[in-house]
């Protein structure tokens, strides 16, 4: 099944109730490239993974790598505030789709959308339908990525810039990425 609303709906059927698919896979559809993975956000509660289908195979996780990334650490963040991410579990679904199931401390996972850091991540799919922020279209039309994160520390901006550059390189290649502008990083 190709990246798109039909696949997203199927993935959400296997995820905990109330889950939301957000981030790069949505924008990848507009850029006409295959996503590297699908990020599904859910509310953390004891036993939240109890009903995951057998077709979702848990992938081994390199916890050291995850711990190096601030966005995967629960607790206090640099610059203040609490990081809402409690747990990340990687799955291969139906032997074909890489899914990161990201458990949050929010009652409604859509609340985490406000924490996304750059304009090429601002899309989501829920049981209510598709939402794509206007900054996504501006980015793709103007070859510009904007930093939109709340945490404006130098370290956070640098990590976000690195992620944005990788995303653009996937869209247009290394040479094409040189023509893109990165604002606010």
N, C-alpha and C positions, 0 to 999 in steps of 0.2 A: 504494500500500500504506500502511495506517495505521501510526502509531507503535505499536510493540509487538514482541513476541518474534519474530514471523515476519520483520519488517523488520530487526531487529537481527541475526538469524542471517544474512540475505542480505548485509548490510553487512560482517559479519565474514568471510564467505566471500571477499570481494574484498580484504580487508586482509591484511597480512603474517601468516603463521602465528603463532599464540599471542596474537593481539591481543585486547583487551578493550574493550568499550563501557562507559564509566563516566560518571557525573555527571548533569547536569540532564535529559537526555532520558528517563531512567528515572523520575525524579520527576515530569516533565511528564505521563507516562502516568497516574499516580495522580491528578494535578490535572486531568486531562482537557483539556489544551491541547496544541497542536502545538509541538514543540521548534523552537527557532531553528536548532539544529544538532545534530549527533551527534558526540560526542568519542570517538574510538577511539585507544587507547593501544597502542603496540607497543614491542618492544625494538629499539633502534638497532643496526644492523650495516651495514657498507658494502654498498650494493646492496639494502637492505631494501625499496625500492619497485620493484624490477625486475619483479615480477609483478602489478602493479596492473592491473586490467582496463581496457580501452579505454573502457568506459562511465563510468569515473571521470575527469572532466575537471578538470585542475588550474586553480584560480582564481588570478588575479593577487593577490599579497599586498602589502599596504602594510607593508613592513618597519619603517618608522619607527614606526608605531602598535604593532606587535608589540614592538619594542624598548622602548617606554615601559612595557610591562607586565612587572613583575618576574617573573611566573610563566613568561614565555617566554624568559628569559635563562638560558643555561647558565652554569655557574661558581658562584662563591661567592654566597650569598644574604645579605641583611641579617640580622643576628642569628646568623650562623654556619651552617655546613653547606653542602653542595653542592646546587644545583638539579639534579634529575635530567633535566630536559627539555633535549634536545639540538636538536631540530628540530620545527617545526610546518609542515604543508603543508595547504592548504585545497583541497577538491575539491567539485564538484557531481557527484553520482552519479545516473545514469539521468535527468539533466536535472531532478531533483526534490528531491534530499536534499543538504543542505549537511553535509559531513563535515570535521572537523578531524582529521587523522592526526598524532598526537603521539608522536614517537620519544623513548624514555627510555633512560637509562643503566642501568636495572634489567634483570636477566636475566628476571624475571617481571613484566610490567606491572602486575599486581594490587598489587604492593608500593607503587605510587604512590597507592593509595587512602588510605593513612595521611596523605598530605599535603593532602587536601582540607580546605577551610577553613570551610565552614558546613553546617548540617544538611540543607539542601535540595539537596545534591550527593551524598549518600551512597547511591548505588545503582550496581549494575554487572551486566552480562550477559556471561557467558563460555560456553565450550563445556560447562561444568559446570552452567550454569543461572543463575537470577536470585538476586541478593542485594540486599536493601534493609535498611538499618540501622534499628533501632527509633526512632532520633531523627527519621527522616523522618516516620514516622507520628505521633509526638508533635508535630512541627512543624505538620503539616496539621490535626491534631485540636485543637491548643491555640492556633493562630494565633501561634506563636512560632518564631523562628529562633535557633539557638544557634551561636555561634562555636566551632568544634572544631579549629581550626588549631594546629599545633605552633609556628609562628613567631608569637610574641605581641607583636611590635613594634607600636608605635602606627600606623605606616604600613601594615603588613599588615592590622591590624584594621580600619582605615578603608577600605582597598580591598575587604576582604571584606564589610564592611557595605554599601558601595555596590552590590556585586554581589548581595547578599542582598535589598536593597530593590528592585532592578530585577526580580529573580525574583518576589518577592511581588507587585509591581505587575502583572506579566504574569498572575498567577493571579487577582487580585481587583480590579484597577484602582487608580487613584491614590487615590480616596476610601477604598476598602476597606483599602488598605495602611496607612492611618493607625491602624487598629485592631490591627495586629500589634505584637508585642513582639519586640525584638532583644536577646538576652542574651549577655553576655560580650564584646561588641565594644568 
